[in-house]
Amino acid sequence: MRIDVVSLFPEEVDRCTAFGVTGRARERGLLQLHGWNPRDYADGNYRKTDDRTFGGGPGMVMLVEPLRRCLAAVREADPAPVHVVYLSPQGRRLDQKRVRELAAMPRLVLLCGRYEGVDERLVQAEVDEELSIGDYVLSGGELAAAIVVDTVARLQDGALNDAGSAEQDSFEDGLLDCPHYSHPVEHAYGVVPAVLRSGNHAAIARWRRQQALVRTWQRRPDLLEGRELSKADRKLLQEGLAALER
Ligand SMILES: NC(=O)c1ccc(NCc2ccccc2)nc1
C-alpha cells in the first residue's frame, strides 16, 4: 500500500510511524510512505501557503493553488488511483470498520490542514473523504494522519507476526477487547484467572467473549445499541453481569 502525506510538516508523520509495527511494515515494503510539502509548490520569495480568511475573523487558511499543484504532482507520482482523505474535525468519525476499508486500498493521500484548515474550493474539487479521529481540535492534521497510517499499516498482510491478532483486536467484531494476563501467575496485584491456564480452549474462548461483552456493556453501551446480540451472547452477558452482582 502506498500512502502520500501532504503537509507543511511531512516529517512529523514520518517520525510518528517509524517505530514498531508501522516502522517494520515500512522497512518490509508492506507500506510505502511519501511526504509532500505544498510550500515546494508555492510562488514568490516567501512561498506563501496560507493567508487570511475572507469575511474577517481570526486565523489563516491554506491556499488552494499550492495544494492543487502539490496534489497534481502526487497523483502523477504513481499510476495507482488515489483516494484523497482530508483530516479535519468536520470529518466523519474514523472507526475500525472504515480502517479496514482504507487498508484494502492501493493508495491513500492524506491531506493535513494547519491553521483553520484548507480553502473549501480545494476540498470540494480534490477531497474524496473528510475524516476525524475524534471531537477535538489539533494544531494540525499530521497527528491524525499518523493515526490513519498506524491503523492501516498494522492490517497489511505480514505486518503483524501473528496474523490472528489483528482479528482478535478489540473493535474487530464491534466489541471492546477482553482483559489480558501474562507471567507471573501470582502477584501482589492478583492472580491470573484459572480458566486462562486450564488448557480448555472452548472455556477460554467463552470466558473471553463474556468479558468482552460485559466490558462493552459497562464502558461503551453505545457500541451495543442497534446491535442484535445472538442468543448465546445475550446469555453470556446476563451470566457475566449476574456474576458481578454476587
Ligand atoms: N479531530 C481531527 O481529526 C482533527 C484533524 C485536524 C485538526 N487540525 C487541523 C485542522 C483544523 C481545522 C480544519 C482542518 C484541519 N484537528 C483535529
The ligand as a Gaussian input file, in Angstrom:
#p B3LYP/6-31G(d) Opt

LIG

0 1
 N      -10.217000      15.627000      15.013000
 C       -9.391000      15.573000      13.969000
 O       -9.274000      14.556000      13.274000
 C       -8.577000      16.784000      13.647000
 C       -7.997000      16.961000      12.397000
 C       -7.255000      18.119000      12.127000
 C       -7.119000      19.069000      13.146000
 N       -6.430000      20.216000      12.978000
 C       -6.119000      20.751000      11.640000
 C       -7.377000      21.276000      11.011000
 C       -8.128000      22.244000      11.677000
 C       -9.298000      22.724000      11.095000
 C       -9.732000      22.212000       9.856000
 C       -8.968000      21.246000       9.212000
 C       -7.787000      20.764000       9.784000
 N       -7.682000      18.862000      14.349000
 C       -8.400000      17.753000      14.602000

